[in-house]
Every structure is written in C-alpha cells, then in structure tokens.
Amino acid sequence: MQQNICLGCGKTKDKSDLLRFTAIHSGEIAFDFKQKIPGRGVYLCFDKVCIDVATRQNKFSKAFGFDVNNQDTDYILGLLRHVYEKYMFTLMRQGVGAKKIESSVSADKKNTVKNAKLCIVSGDVGKDTEKNIERICSRYNIEYMFFSKKEMLSDNLDGKYRAAYFVFDKKLADKLKEMADKLNEINNWVV
Ligand SMILES: [Zn+2]
C-alpha cells in the first residue's frame, strides 16, 4: 500500500486514508476524490485541524511551487462537500437503475420495504411523512438517515418528488452511509 504524508500534521498514512488535492497553474485547488488526476498531488487527513494548518500556513503554495488561490478551509470543505454529495447522487442513480434502490412509492406498491437495509429520507420532508417513515423503519428495523432536499433528490434521481428511498443492497447501503457520515462531519466542522 502506497503511503503519503499529510500536509497538515506531517504524519505518514496509507494513501487511501488521505484526501488528495491537485492544483492547476491558474492556482485553483481541485479535490481528487478518485486519486487519479495526473500531476503533483498533496495529501491531507480527513480532519479539519490538518486542513486548517495547511491553509493557514500557506502549505499548498509551498508544496506546488506556485501561488495557490482559495487556500482557505471553508473553500476546501465546500469542495469536499460538493464531491461527496455528487458521488452520493451517482450511487443512488446507479442503485435506482439497477433496482437496488426503490423510491418509497414503488417499494410501497411492491411491498418490498421490509427487505430494505437503509432508508434515505429527504432533509426537508414534512413532519407527518417523517413520522410515517420512522414508524415503518422501526417496524422492520431499518436504519434511516437524512440526505439532501426534495428538489435536489427529484432532480438527481427519477425526476419526481419522493419522500424517501429504500436501499436493498447491503454493500451499497454501507457506501452511502460512509459518504453521509463524511458529509455530516463536514457540516459539523462548519457550524
Ligand atoms: Zn493530518
């Protein structure tokens, strides 16, 4: 396993446990989620403290050897949030396509809800609907979590508003939970 050094704390870690960033010559930082963008990359722990140290001490510019714009913690957290959100939508879209995810309406119709591993509820769902989903999830012992907003979900998925999505594949559910945990952590850092 390839190892790299965190720009913030200086610790050596497995590459897969670090975040990779690249920069283009206009000075823009990019978050290289898949760690595949060619060219020089720098690494950071998934930790606000390390991100802060790197941005405050101008470590991106030093590492790349040219002035890097947006060397700012909030900007970097925004990049992370954007990419994780996009990835969650991609996973969900693929899941819907592969019938590993069904909207609440369709799962209800087919009576498959009881087999779900995870329920993803839109963050701005109405109180009554929320209570209804909670009741269903506790009856079948399904973990549920909130993600995004109605409008974003319908734009990114099947084009119709659905209050919730049920995930039937364990591996996919775990991946989605991992991404949602990261997003929650970032949101906690921002507050
Ligand atoms: Zn670190």
py3Dmol code that shows the C-alpha trace and the ligand (Angstrom):
import py3Dmol

protein = """\
ATOM      1  CA  MET A   1       0.000   0.000   0.000  1.00  0.00           C
ATOM      2  CA  GLN A   2       1.415   3.339  -1.068  1.00  0.00           C
ATOM      3  CA  GLN A   3       1.891   5.838   1.721  1.00  0.00           C
ATOM      4  CA  ASN A   4       1.919   9.612   1.753  1.00  0.00           C
ATOM      5  CA  ILE A   5       2.446  12.429   4.184  1.00  0.00           C
ATOM      6  CA  CYS A   6      -0.335  14.720   5.394  1.00  0.00           C
ATOM      7  CA  LEU A   7       0.400  18.336   4.567  1.00  0.00           C
ATOM      8  CA  GLY A   8      -1.119  19.392   7.890  1.00  0.00           C
ATOM      9  CA  CYS A   9       0.149  17.095  10.656  1.00  0.00           C
ATOM     10  CA  GLY A  10       3.075  15.570   8.765  1.00  0.00           C
ATOM     11  CA  LYS A  11       2.057  12.001   9.635  1.00  0.00           C
ATOM     12  CA  THR A  12       2.599   9.200   7.125  1.00  0.00           C
ATOM     13  CA  LYS A  13      -0.554   7.257   6.279  1.00  0.00           C
ATOM     14  CA  ASP A  14      -1.884   4.890   3.647  1.00  0.00           C
ATOM     15  CA  LYS A  15      -2.778   6.858   0.549  1.00  0.00           C
ATOM     16  CA  SER A  16      -6.342   5.567   0.688  1.00  0.00           C
ATOM     17  CA  ASP A  17      -6.774   7.079   4.167  1.00  0.00           C
ATOM     18  CA  LEU A  18      -5.797  10.531   2.942  1.00  0.00           C
ATOM     19  CA  LEU A  19      -7.509  13.140   0.758  1.00  0.00           C
ATOM     20  CA  ARG A  20      -5.645  14.042  -2.425  1.00  0.00           C
ATOM     21  CA  PHE A  21      -5.600  17.533  -3.903  1.00  0.00           C
ATOM     22  CA  THR A  22      -4.139  18.803  -7.134  1.00  0.00           C
ATOM     23  CA  ALA A  23      -3.741  22.351  -8.379  1.00  0.00           C
ATOM     24  CA  ILE A  24      -3.783  23.772 -11.868  1.00  0.00           C
ATOM     25  CA  HIS A  25      -1.466  26.617 -12.835  1.00  0.00           C
ATOM     26  CA  SER A  26      -4.120  29.263 -12.605  1.00  0.00           C
ATOM     27  CA  GLY A  27      -3.887  28.402  -8.931  1.00  0.00           C
ATOM     28  CA  GLU A  28      -7.151  26.568  -8.453  1.00  0.00           C
ATOM     29  CA  ILE A  29      -7.202  23.692  -5.976  1.00  0.00           C
ATOM     30  CA  ALA A  30      -9.087  20.556  -7.014  1.00  0.00           C
ATOM     31  CA  PHE A  31     -10.128  17.676  -4.769  1.00  0.00           C
ATOM     32  CA  ASP A  32      -9.036  14.461  -6.448  1.00  0.00           C
ATOM     33  CA  PHE A  33     -11.590  12.073  -4.951  1.00  0.00           C
ATOM     34  CA  LYS A  34     -10.514   9.047  -7.009  1.00  0.00           C
ATOM     35  CA  GLN A  35      -6.819   9.901  -6.607  1.00  0.00           C
ATOM     36  CA  LYS A  36      -6.251   9.580 -10.345  1.00  0.00           C
ATOM     37  CA  ILE A  37      -5.687  13.123 -11.630  1.00  0.00           C
ATOM     38  CA  PRO A  38      -2.213  13.240 -13.158  1.00  0.00           C
ATOM     39  CA  GLY A  39       0.393  15.641 -11.903  1.00  0.00           C
ATOM     40  CA  ARG A  40       1.600  16.584  -8.494  1.00  0.00           C
ATOM     41  CA  GLY A  41      -0.741  15.931  -5.627  1.00  0.00           C
ATOM     42  CA  VAL A  42      -0.731  16.840  -1.973  1.00  0.00           C
ATOM     43  CA  TYR A  43      -2.394  14.878   0.789  1.00  0.00           C
ATOM     44  CA  LEU A  44      -4.373  15.724   3.885  1.00  0.00           C
ATOM     45  CA  CYS A  45      -6.071  13.775   6.649  1.00  0.00           C
ATOM     46  CA  PHE A  46      -9.867  13.940   6.683  1.00  0.00           C
ATOM     47  CA  ASP A  47      -9.592  16.316   9.623  1.00  0.00           C
ATOM     48  CA  LYS A  48     -10.403  19.986   9.963  1.00  0.00           C
ATOM     49  CA  VAL A  49      -7.313  20.590  12.096  1.00  0.00           C
ATOM     50  CA  CYS A  50      -4.992  19.337   9.340  1.00  0.00           C
ATOM     51  CA  ILE A  51      -6.868  21.327   6.686  1.00  0.00           C
ATOM     52  CA  ASP A  52      -6.612  24.470   8.853  1.00  0.00           C
ATOM     53  CA  VAL A  53      -2.883  24.052   9.416  1.00  0.00           C
ATOM     54  CA  ALA A  54      -2.254  23.583   5.692  1.00  0.00           C
ATOM     55  CA  THR A  55      -4.314  26.596   4.623  1.00  0.00           C
ATOM     56  CA  ARG A  56      -3.162  28.988   7.374  1.00  0.00           C
ATOM     57  CA  GLN A  57       0.484  28.200   6.818  1.00  0.00           C
ATOM     58  CA  ASN A  58       0.217  28.508   3.051  1.00  0.00           C
ATOM     59  CA  LYS A  59       1.383  24.937   2.629  1.00  0.00           C
ATOM     60  CA  PHE A  60      -0.381  24.340  -0.678  1.00  0.00           C
ATOM     61  CA  SER A  61       1.624  27.074  -2.431  1.00  0.00           C
ATOM     62  CA  LYS A  62       4.818  25.800  -0.875  1.00  0.00           C
ATOM     63  CA  ALA A  63       4.130  22.232  -1.960  1.00  0.00           C
ATOM     64  CA  PHE A  64       3.090  23.098  -5.530  1.00  0.00           C
ATOM     65  CA  GLY A  65       5.743  25.759  -6.018  1.00  0.00           C
ATOM     66  CA  PHE A  66       3.322  28.430  -7.265  1.00  0.00           C
ATOM     67  CA  ASP A  67       0.658  30.636  -5.741  1.00  0.00           C
ATOM     68  CA  VAL A  68      -2.453  28.655  -4.982  1.00  0.00           C
ATOM     69  CA  ASN A  69      -5.718  30.593  -4.762  1.00  0.00           C
ATOM     70  CA  ASN A  70      -8.536  29.667  -2.444  1.00  0.00           C
ATOM     71  CA  GLN A  71      -6.176  28.374   0.165  1.00  0.00           C
ATOM     72  CA  ASP A  72      -8.987  28.596   2.582  1.00  0.00           C
ATOM     73  CA  THR A  73     -10.526  25.985   4.875  1.00  0.00           C
ATOM     74  CA  ASP A  74     -14.137  26.852   4.035  1.00  0.00           C
ATOM     75  CA  TYR A  75     -13.376  26.652   0.327  1.00  0.00           C
ATOM     76  CA  ILE A  76     -11.803  23.221   0.740  1.00  0.00           C
ATOM     77  CA  LEU A  77     -14.682  21.972   2.888  1.00  0.00           C
ATOM     78  CA  GLY A  78     -17.010  23.227   0.138  1.00  0.00           C
ATOM     79  CA  LEU A  79     -15.072  21.196  -2.431  1.00  0.00           C
ATOM     80  CA  LEU A  80     -15.289  18.068  -0.295  1.00  0.00           C
ATOM     81  CA  ARG A  81     -18.980  18.552   0.350  1.00  0.00           C
ATOM     82  CA  HIS A  82     -19.714  19.105  -3.323  1.00  0.00           C
ATOM     83  CA  VAL A  83     -17.845  15.986  -4.429  1.00  0.00           C
ATOM     84  CA  TYR A  84     -19.286  13.715  -1.717  1.00  0.00           C
ATOM     85  CA  GLU A  85     -22.791  14.927  -2.489  1.00  0.00           C
ATOM     86  CA  LYS A  86     -22.316  14.346  -6.190  1.00  0.00           C
ATOM     87  CA  TYR A  87     -20.949  10.878  -5.505  1.00  0.00           C
ATOM     88  CA  MET A  88     -23.934  10.012  -3.301  1.00  0.00           C
ATOM     89  CA  PHE A  89     -26.300  11.050  -6.077  1.00  0.00           C
ATOM     90  CA  THR A  90     -24.305   8.972  -8.568  1.00  0.00           C
ATOM     91  CA  LEU A  91     -24.509   5.921  -6.307  1.00  0.00           C
ATOM     92  CA  MET A  92     -28.227   6.472  -5.791  1.00  0.00           C
ATOM     93  CA  ARG A  93     -28.873   6.928  -9.506  1.00  0.00           C
ATOM     94  CA  GLN A  94     -26.995   3.730 -10.303  1.00  0.00           C
ATOM     95  CA  GLY A  95     -28.855   1.993  -7.490  1.00  0.00           C
ATOM     96  CA  VAL A  96     -32.221   3.054  -8.873  1.00  0.00           C
ATOM     97  CA  GLY A  97     -31.151   1.907 -12.359  1.00  0.00           C
ATOM     98  CA  ALA A  98     -30.005  -1.475 -11.036  1.00  0.00           C
ATOM     99  CA  LYS A  99     -33.173  -1.802  -8.914  1.00  0.00           C
ATOM    100  CA  LYS A 100     -31.067  -1.857  -5.752  1.00  0.00           C
ATOM    101  CA  ILE A 101     -32.848   1.293  -4.648  1.00  0.00           C
ATOM    102  CA  GLU A 102     -36.554   1.988  -4.840  1.00  0.00           C
ATOM    103  CA  SER A 103     -38.488   5.102  -4.024  1.00  0.00           C
ATOM    104  CA  SER A 104     -40.923   4.902  -1.133  1.00  0.00           C
ATOM    105  CA  VAL A 105     -43.816   4.915  -3.602  1.00  0.00           C
ATOM    106  CA  SER A 106     -42.522   1.982  -5.616  1.00  0.00           C
ATOM    107  CA  ALA A 107     -41.359  -0.042  -2.578  1.00  0.00           C
ATOM    108  CA  ASP A 108     -44.771   0.510  -1.038  1.00  0.00           C
ATOM    109  CA  LYS A 109     -46.523  -0.747  -4.132  1.00  0.00           C
ATOM    110  CA  LYS A 110     -44.365  -3.857  -4.408  1.00  0.00           C
ATOM    111  CA  ASN A 111     -44.456  -4.431  -0.671  1.00  0.00           C
ATOM    112  CA  THR A 112     -40.672  -4.833  -0.516  1.00  0.00           C
ATOM    113  CA  VAL A 113     -39.942  -2.292   2.221  1.00  0.00           C
ATOM    114  CA  LYS A 114     -39.318  -4.980   4.841  1.00  0.00           C
ATOM    115  CA  ASN A 115     -36.212  -6.162   2.950  1.00  0.00           C
ATOM    116  CA  ALA A 116     -34.536  -2.750   2.899  1.00  0.00           C
ATOM    117  CA  LYS A 117     -31.114  -2.251   4.501  1.00  0.00           C
ATOM    118  CA  LEU A 118     -31.271   1.524   4.654  1.00  0.00           C
ATOM    119  CA  CYS A 119     -33.736   4.333   4.126  1.00  0.00           C
ATOM    120  CA  ILE A 120     -32.649   7.723   2.803  1.00  0.00           C
ATOM    121  CA  VAL A 121     -35.067  10.496   3.675  1.00  0.00           C
ATOM    122  CA  SER A 122     -35.025  13.988   2.224  1.00  0.00           C
ATOM    123  CA  GLY A 123     -33.974  16.540   4.830  1.00  0.00           C
ATOM    124  CA  ASP A 124     -36.986  18.781   4.221  1.00  0.00           C
ATOM    125  CA  VAL A 125     -39.646  16.101   4.329  1.00  0.00           C
ATOM    126  CA  GLY A 126     -42.923  17.075   6.076  1.00  0.00           C
ATOM    127  CA  LYS A 127     -43.409  16.177   9.753  1.00  0.00           C
ATOM    128  CA  ASP A 128     -46.227  13.698   9.090  1.00  0.00           C
ATOM    129  CA  THR A 129     -44.315  11.902   6.368  1.00  0.00           C
ATOM    130  CA  GLU A 130     -41.250  11.803   8.592  1.00  0.00           C
ATOM    131  CA  LYS A 131     -43.253  10.176  11.372  1.00  0.00           C
ATOM    132  CA  ASN A 132     -44.680   7.669   8.932  1.00  0.00           C
ATOM    133  CA  ILE A 133     -41.213   6.736   7.645  1.00  0.00           C
ATOM    134  CA  GLU A 134     -39.886   6.447  11.203  1.00  0.00           C
ATOM    135  CA  ARG A 135     -42.710   4.093  12.067  1.00  0.00           C
ATOM    136  CA  ILE A 136     -42.079   1.865   9.027  1.00  0.00           C
ATOM    137  CA  CYS A 137     -38.321   1.803   9.652  1.00  0.00           C
ATOM    138  CA  SER A 138     -38.657   0.887  13.303  1.00  0.00           C
ATOM    139  CA  ARG A 139     -41.190  -1.843  12.471  1.00  0.00           C
ATOM    140  CA  TYR A 140     -38.762  -3.538  10.062  1.00  0.00           C
ATOM    141  CA  ASN A 141     -35.625  -2.485  11.895  1.00  0.00           C
ATOM    142  CA  ILE A 142     -34.288  -0.405   9.002  1.00  0.00           C
ATOM    143  CA  GLU A 143     -31.684   2.237   9.647  1.00  0.00           C
ATOM    144  CA  TYR A 144     -32.641   5.608   8.215  1.00  0.00           C
ATOM    145  CA  MET A 145     -30.788   8.823   7.553  1.00  0.00           C
ATOM    146  CA  PHE A 146     -31.498  12.242   6.138  1.00  0.00           C
ATOM    147  CA  PHE A 147     -29.852  13.451   2.957  1.00  0.00           C
ATOM    148  CA  SER A 148     -30.299  16.469   0.710  1.00  0.00           C
ATOM    149  CA  LYS A 149     -33.608  18.152  -0.147  1.00  0.00           C
ATOM    150  CA  LYS A 150     -36.737  17.077  -2.034  1.00  0.00           C
ATOM    151  CA  GLU A 151     -35.943  19.184  -5.064  1.00  0.00           C
ATOM    152  CA  MET A 152     -32.340  18.014  -5.331  1.00  0.00           C
ATOM    153  CA  LEU A 153     -33.368  14.381  -4.940  1.00  0.00           C
ATOM    154  CA  SER A 154     -36.011  14.587  -7.635  1.00  0.00           C
ATOM    155  CA  ASP A 155     -33.639  16.495  -9.969  1.00  0.00           C
ATOM    156  CA  ASN A 156     -30.903  13.924  -9.491  1.00  0.00           C
ATOM    157  CA  LEU A 157     -32.973  10.758  -9.427  1.00  0.00           C
ATOM    158  CA  ASP A 158     -36.231   9.914 -11.113  1.00  0.00           C
ATOM    159  CA  GLY A 159     -37.478  13.417 -11.731  1.00  0.00           C
ATOM    160  CA  LYS A 160     -40.421  13.020  -9.378  1.00  0.00           C
ATOM    161  CA  TYR A 161     -40.593  14.074  -5.777  1.00  0.00           C
ATOM    162  CA  ARG A 162     -40.240  11.133  -3.440  1.00  0.00           C
ATOM    163  CA  ALA A 163     -40.026  11.486   0.333  1.00  0.00           C
ATOM    164  CA  ALA A 164     -37.679   8.573   0.789  1.00  0.00           C
ATOM    165  CA  TYR A 165     -35.601   5.929  -0.970  1.00  0.00           C
ATOM    166  CA  PHE A 166     -35.080   2.379   0.254  1.00  0.00           C
ATOM    167  CA  VAL A 167     -31.734   0.705  -0.369  1.00  0.00           C
ATOM    168  CA  PHE A 168     -31.850  -3.092  -0.714  1.00  0.00           C
ATOM    169  CA  ASP A 169     -28.188  -3.858  -1.305  1.00  0.00           C
ATOM    170  CA  LYS A 170     -26.025  -4.094   1.815  1.00  0.00           C
ATOM    171  CA  LYS A 171     -22.776  -3.022   0.126  1.00  0.00           C
ATOM    172  CA  LEU A 172     -24.400  -0.029  -1.494  1.00  0.00           C
ATOM    173  CA  ALA A 173     -26.065   0.900   1.792  1.00  0.00           C
ATOM    174  CA  ASP A 174     -22.691   0.811   3.567  1.00  0.00           C
ATOM    175  CA  LYS A 175     -21.080   3.014   0.924  1.00  0.00           C
ATOM    176  CA  LEU A 176     -23.898   5.529   1.123  1.00  0.00           C
ATOM    177  CA  LYS A 177     -23.695   5.580   4.910  1.00  0.00           C
ATOM    178  CA  GLU A 178     -19.950   6.175   4.762  1.00  0.00           C
ATOM    179  CA  MET A 179     -20.435   9.167   2.453  1.00  0.00           C
ATOM    180  CA  ALA A 180     -23.293  10.527   4.555  1.00  0.00           C
ATOM    181  CA  ASP A 181     -21.143  10.263   7.697  1.00  0.00           C
ATOM    182  CA  LYS A 182     -18.423  12.270   5.984  1.00  0.00           C
ATOM    183  CA  LEU A 183     -20.910  14.915   4.911  1.00  0.00           C
ATOM    184  CA  ASN A 184     -22.279  15.134   8.455  1.00  0.00           C
ATOM    185  CA  GLU A 185     -18.808  15.513   9.854  1.00  0.00           C
ATOM    186  CA  ILE A 186     -18.013  18.328   7.424  1.00  0.00           C
ATOM    187  CA  ASN A 187     -21.264  20.063   8.310  1.00  0.00           C
ATOM    188  CA  ASN A 188     -20.366  19.818  11.987  1.00  0.00           C
ATOM    189  CA  TRP A 189     -16.990  21.411  11.281  1.00  0.00           C
ATOM    190  CA  VAL A 190     -18.614  24.333   9.515  1.00  0.00           C
ATOM    191  CA  VAL A 191     -21.017  25.175  12.350  1.00  0.00           C
TER     192      VAL A 191
END
"""
ligand_1 = """\
1
ZN
Zn -3.023 15.145 9.148
"""
view = py3Dmol.view(width=600, height=400)
view.addModel(protein, "pdb")
view.setStyle({"model": 0}, {"cartoon": {"style": "trace"}})
view.addModel(ligand_1, "xyz")
view.setStyle({"model": 1}, {"stick": {}})
view.zoomTo()
view.show()
